[in-house]
């Protein structure tokens, strides 16, 4: 009994397969199509990074010393030239007084040297005339000449020392001025890294100095983003961009590309090697009200790299690769009389979901857009059964 049931079930399965195959061969493989239309197409490139002020000044000390007064705190608005903090000036005042004293002492010596020079010069002139007349000996004349030359050299040396002392005074004055730190630009104190009593250290070649505080102009903000190497060649200065930040997902900020980097970096932020994925820095200057933004916010920029009106487009998913005369070519399947015909195409710019077709199609052609599993194995000349594309019926990309 069980054997008979199994035989009957097998016969039913075979009959179903035959019926389905007949139906498939009669109606063809079911596909979705979309009509080729002309529309506006926008190509975009995306990069991620962070928000930064256009003017962001890290203020370091030009001299070493203890910080004795801080007049601001983080978040304070400041004007250019406003007092920010004071480094202990006492040692630098003493250096200035010492330099001034040395200068005055040298000037006093100069007065005496000028008198000696004048006296020795007159004596030399008299000796020269008396020696010419034979009244004095050559030895006396040589002594007068030597005194004159010595006083002249002393005078020149003192004048040189005065210049050195004047330079020392000027240098001491400059160092004393540098004990007062003022705001280099209008802006906001975005970071304050020191407290009263700490010692400010100047930088050297191998050791960075103390960054005392940072002042940024938050009225002009930028998005510094990183773009993949496959897209960077399409990014140019002046292109429009839309920037979103994670903290304000509902707001889109307008901007323009202001800078395109020439040096690649890896995703780790270091110089990229030949085997690593490379990214390039792109700076987008934001327009409009940026008062909600803060430095360091994560940002994503959509950069418009191309825009074309009235171009033929097809969904990117419609593109396939097939061999034509032993050469692989990219194209689409067009439905003609319920037959799929492979048509090689020449592509243009690429949008988010669609791509421009420059050659190979005309307006009104019915292009197969799915299902993917069918497109993957579809052959030129194969019969198909058309089902209208959901993309076409909904009008969405």
Secondary structure, 3 states (H helix, E strand, C coil): CHHHHHHHHHHHHHHHHHHHHHHHHHHCEEEEEEECEEEEEEEEEEEEEEEEEEEEEEEECCCCEEEEEECCCCCCEECCCCEEEEECCHHHHHHHHHHHHHHHHHHHHHHHHHHHHHHHHHHHHHHHHHHHHCCCCHHHHHHHHHHHHHHHHHHHHHHHHHHHHHHHHHHHHHHHHCCEEECCCCEEEEEECCCCCCEECCCCCCCCCCEEEEEEEEEEEEEEEEEEHHHHCCCCCCCEEEEEECCEEEEEEEEEEEEEEEEEEECCCCECCCCCCEEEEEEEEECCCCCCCCCCCEEEEEEEEEEEEEEEEEEHHHCEEEEECCEEEEEEEEEECCEEEEEECEEEEECCCEEEEEECCCCCCEEEEECHHHHHHCCCCCEEEEEECHHHHHCCC
